[in-house]
Amino acid sequence: QVQLVESGGGLVQAGGSLRLSCRASGSIFSINAMGWYRQAPGKQRELVARITSGGSTNYADYVKGRFTISRENVGHTVYLQMNSLKPEDTAVYYCHADQIETVVRNYPERWGQGTLVTVSS
């Protein structure tokens, strides 16, 4: 069984920073890519940033220059450093992983439960 556990969400004032963490637990050999998505009330879930096992990154235009995604392959952990936060960044942030190889089987993808980020003006 593979589980993604997020942490680091909370309340911050505009212009502040937060660091999100997500660790994949289980008997994992490898994960192809890990990323962060977010969903605000009444809106669709959208990609924030993604990183492959080789370190290749992809960012949404609205976070470029403000957010940085990083990864530790050994610990199967992905981070999202969020700087210069804006009220419009307020959302539930979800961790995602794809192509997870474990002892018993492979999983196409898994989602975390989400962590709430609230940015006040």
C-alpha positions as a Markdown table, in Angstrom:
| # | Residue | x | y | z |
|---|---|---|---|---|
| 1 | Gln | 0.0 | 0.0 | 0.0 |
| 2 | Val | 1.3 | 3.4 | -1.0 |
| 3 | Gln | 0.3 | 6.6 | 0.8 |
| 4 | Leu | 1.3 | 10.2 | 0.2 |
| 5 | Val | 1.4 | 12.3 | 3.3 |
| 6 | Glu | 1.5 | 16.1 | 3.0 |
| 7 | Ser | 2.5 | 18.7 | 5.6 |
| 8 | Gly | 3.4 | 22.4 | 5.8 |
| 9 | Gly | 0.1 | 24.1 | 5.0 |
| 10 | Gly | -1.2 | 26.9 | 7.1 |
| 11 | Leu | -2.1 | 30.6 | 7.3 |
| 12 | Val | 0.3 | 33.2 | 6.0 |
| 13 | Gln | 0.0 | 36.9 | 5.1 |
| 14 | Ala | 0.5 | 38.1 | 1.6 |
| 15 | Gly | 4.2 | 38.3 | 0.7 |
| 16 | Gly | 5.1 | 35.5 | 3.1 |
| 17 | Ser | 6.4 | 32.0 | 2.5 |
| 18 | Leu | 5.5 | 28.4 | 3.2 |
| 19 | Arg | 7.3 | 25.1 | 2.5 |
| 20 | Leu | 5.2 | 22.1 | 1.7 |
| 21 | Ser | 6.4 | 18.5 | 2.1 |
| 22 | Cys | 5.1 | 15.2 | 0.8 |
| 23 | Arg | 6.5 | 11.8 | 1.5 |
| 24 | Ala | 5.5 | 8.6 | -0.2 |
| 25 | Ser | 5.4 | 5.7 | 2.3 |
| 26 | Gly | 5.5 | 2.0 | 1.5 |
| 27 | Ser | 7.9 | -0.5 | 0.1 |
| 28 | Ile | 8.8 | 1.7 | -2.8 |
| 29 | Phe | 11.6 | 1.1 | -5.3 |
| 30 | Ser | 11.1 | 4.1 | -7.5 |
| 31 | Ile | 8.7 | 6.9 | -8.5 |
| 32 | Asn | 8.8 | 8.5 | -12.0 |
| 33 | Ala | 7.4 | 11.9 | -11.3 |
| 34 | Met | 6.0 | 13.8 | -8.3 |
| 35 | Gly | 4.2 | 17.1 | -8.3 |
| 36 | Trp | 1.8 | 19.5 | -6.6 |
| 37 | Tyr | -1.7 | 20.5 | -7.7 |
| 38 | Arg | -4.1 | 22.9 | -6.1 |
| 39 | Gln | -7.8 | 23.4 | -6.0 |
| 40 | Ala | -9.7 | 26.5 | -4.8 |
| 41 | Pro | -13.4 | 26.4 | -3.9 |
| 42 | Gly | -15.5 | 26.3 | -7.0 |
| 43 | Lys | -12.5 | 25.9 | -9.3 |
| 44 | Gln | -10.9 | 22.9 | -11.1 |
| 45 | Arg | -7.8 | 21.3 | -9.7 |
| 46 | Glu | -4.7 | 22.6 | -11.5 |
| 47 | Leu | -1.0 | 21.8 | -11.9 |
| 48 | Val | 1.3 | 23.9 | -9.8 |
| 49 | Ala | 4.7 | 22.2 | -10.4 |
| 50 | Arg | 6.1 | 18.8 | -11.3 |
| 51 | Ile | 9.5 | 17.1 | -11.1 |
| 52 | Thr | 10.8 | 13.9 | -12.6 |
| 53 | Ser | 13.2 | 11.4 | -11.0 |
| 54 | Gly | 15.9 | 13.0 | -13.1 |
| 55 | Gly | 15.3 | 16.5 | -11.9 |
| 56 | Ser | 13.4 | 17.9 | -14.8 |
| 57 | Thr | 10.8 | 20.5 | -13.7 |
| 58 | Asn | 7.6 | 22.0 | -15.0 |
| 59 | Tyr | 5.8 | 25.0 | -13.5 |
| 60 | Ala | 2.5 | 26.7 | -14.1 |
| 61 | Asp | 3.0 | 30.2 | -15.4 |
| 62 | Tyr | 1.5 | 31.9 | -12.4 |
| 63 | Val | 4.1 | 30.5 | -10.0 |
| 64 | Lys | 7.2 | 30.8 | -12.0 |
| 65 | Gly | 9.8 | 32.8 | -10.1 |
| 66 | Arg | 7.9 | 32.4 | -6.9 |
| 67 | Phe | 7.7 | 28.7 | -6.2 |
| 68 | Thr | 10.4 | 26.1 | -6.3 |
| 69 | Ile | 9.9 | 22.3 | -6.4 |
| 70 | Ser | 12.6 | 19.9 | -5.3 |
| 71 | Arg | 12.8 | 16.2 | -4.6 |
| 72 | Glu | 14.7 | 13.6 | -2.6 |
| 73 | Asn | 14.6 | 10.3 | -4.5 |
| 74 | Val | 16.0 | 8.1 | -1.7 |
| 75 | Gly | 13.3 | 9.2 | 0.8 |
| 76 | His | 10.6 | 9.6 | -1.9 |
| 77 | Thr | 9.9 | 13.1 | -0.7 |
| 78 | Val | 8.9 | 16.2 | -2.7 |
| 79 | Tyr | 8.9 | 19.8 | -1.5 |
| 80 | Leu | 7.3 | 23.0 | -2.7 |
| 81 | Gln | 8.9 | 26.2 | -1.5 |
| 82 | Met | 6.4 | 29.0 | -1.9 |
| 83 | Asn | 7.6 | 32.6 | -1.7 |
| 84 | Ser | 5.9 | 35.9 | -2.3 |
| 85 | Leu | 2.5 | 34.3 | -1.7 |
| 86 | Lys | -0.6 | 36.1 | -2.9 |
| 87 | Pro | -4.2 | 35.8 | -1.8 |
| 88 | Glu | -5.1 | 34.0 | -5.0 |
| 89 | Asp | -2.7 | 31.2 | -4.0 |
| 90 | Thr | -5.2 | 30.2 | -1.4 |
| 91 | Ala | -6.2 | 26.6 | -2.1 |
| 92 | Val | -5.9 | 23.0 | -1.0 |
| 93 | Tyr | -2.6 | 21.7 | -2.3 |
| 94 | Tyr | -2.4 | 18.1 | -3.3 |
| 95 | Cys | 0.7 | 15.9 | -3.7 |
| 96 | His | 0.8 | 13.6 | -6.7 |
| 97 | Ala | 3.0 | 10.7 | -7.8 |
| 98 | Asp | 3.0 | 8.6 | -10.9 |
| 99 | Gln | 4.5 | 5.3 | -12.0 |
| 100 | Ile | 5.2 | 4.0 | -8.5 |
| 101 | Glu | 7.1 | 0.7 | -8.4 |
| 102 | Thr | 6.7 | -1.3 | -5.2 |
| 103 | Val | 7.6 | -4.8 | -3.9 |
| 104 | Val | 4.2 | -6.3 | -4.8 |
| 105 | Arg | 2.9 | -4.2 | -7.7 |
| 106 | Asn | 3.2 | -0.9 | -9.7 |
| 107 | Tyr | 0.8 | 1.9 | -9.2 |
| 108 | Pro | 0.0 | 4.3 | -12.2 |
| 109 | Glu | -0.6 | 7.2 | -9.8 |
| 110 | Arg | -1.5 | 8.2 | -6.2 |
| 111 | Trp | -2.9 | 11.3 | -4.6 |
| 112 | Gly | -2.4 | 12.8 | -1.2 |
| 113 | Gln | -5.2 | 14.0 | 1.0 |
| 114 | Gly | -4.3 | 17.6 | 0.6 |
| 115 | Thr | -3.1 | 20.4 | 2.8 |
| 116 | Leu | -4.8 | 23.8 | 3.1 |
| 117 | Val | -2.9 | 27.0 | 2.3 |
| 118 | Thr | -4.5 | 30.3 | 3.2 |
| 119 | Val | -3.0 | 33.6 | 2.2 |
| 120 | Ser | -4.5 | 36.7 | 3.8 |
| 121 | Ser | -4.4 | 40.1 | 2.4 |
